[in-house]
């Protein structure tokens, strides 16, 4: 009987056993190990673990050890109350109905799902293949939103596998979709997803939902999405989340998105499910507040107790959260809204950064003012070119906004333009300029 190979999953061990002993059909392997012919369908959140432990003589660990160390159960149960987590663990360990554990974890039972999704890293496959003679499915790769191998930095491949087979990862699987990103920033968000998912998985329930929710609200207030002194507007949070790169990446790569009321249910603490939604929300926060990632890792690692779950980010480093490329982006954008959209943050955050960099803000404002004045002059002259017979009154009427801008800032430029229009009605010119 083979031992566990690295951090492989329960499914990976069973698939290796199936290949090693040439047991024929997947049903026969499932019946020998779990006394269930459709065991591959139950492998993500298994049942009959007590049968598996008995058939293996306990040499691979107890039911609790297998469940917590070789499946994604800890990730899915980390925010559950202790009593409910114990009930779900009992359902996975006993000969309960196949969907019993999933229902208690707040998941859809999807008993008739035709496929399961497995993820792997090519470099990990080569290393495990040379070390053990057979590639393995690593546990941290199978977490719901894991996108990157944290060991090698490689995008994970996604394999949509028939739920009735025991499959071993290989380097040459045709038709599999490899995840890739267009730029370094998207790759950074993908790595953030993987790290956050791993934090959830390793927390073992130490990070309570109430404390985590409180810290999330503090983080959203810090980056300017919500106002601490005002009533929480969950619709505003949901809109901000949907505009984030994290939300877009999940929808594009995994065909998944939180339900419409997900943000509301999480932030109002009316839902115990939604670990994936928490990950998307925190990844979006990390886009604007990189220090949040280190904090959440420390919290989940047990460095902070439930009573200490406050967002203890360093407030003494004034200006350190201002992006290094802010000035470059300033000169490429025309409005605060464009800057906020480009950086994937709120307008309040951009204003906070610009307030800390007043010389930069003044230079940008002066440049934008000069640019708007030049644009106003061009538009007026363009109107005059398109309407060569127009008089001064028509120019003042049709280019009202541009005339008002020039009159308030550079009246001499407006005077020069109007003088270029032939007209005998000079009092009109004087009245227009005196306003």
Secondary structure, 3 states (H helix, E strand, C coil): CCCCCCCECHHHHHHHHHHHHCCCCHHHHHHHHHCCCCHHHHCCCCCCHHHHHHHCCCCCCCHHHHHHHHCCHHHHHCCCCHHHHHHHHHHHHCCCCCCHHHHHCCCCCCCCCCEEEEEECHHHHHHHHHHHCCCCCEHHHHCCCCCECCCCCCECEEEEEECCCCCCCCCCCCCCEECCCCCHHHHHHHHHHHHHHHHHHHCCCCCCHHHHHHHHHHHHHHCCCCCCCCCCCHHHHHHHHHCCHHHHHHHHHHCCCCCCCHHHHHHCCCCCCCHHHHHHHHHHHHHHCCHHHHHHHHHHCCCCCHHHCCCCCCCCCCCCCCCCCHHHHHHHCCCHHHHHHHHCCCHHHHHHHHHHCHHHHHHHHHHHHHHHHHHHHHHHHHHHHHCCCCCHHHHHHHCHHHHHHHHHHCHHHHHHHHHCCCCCCHHHHHHHHHC
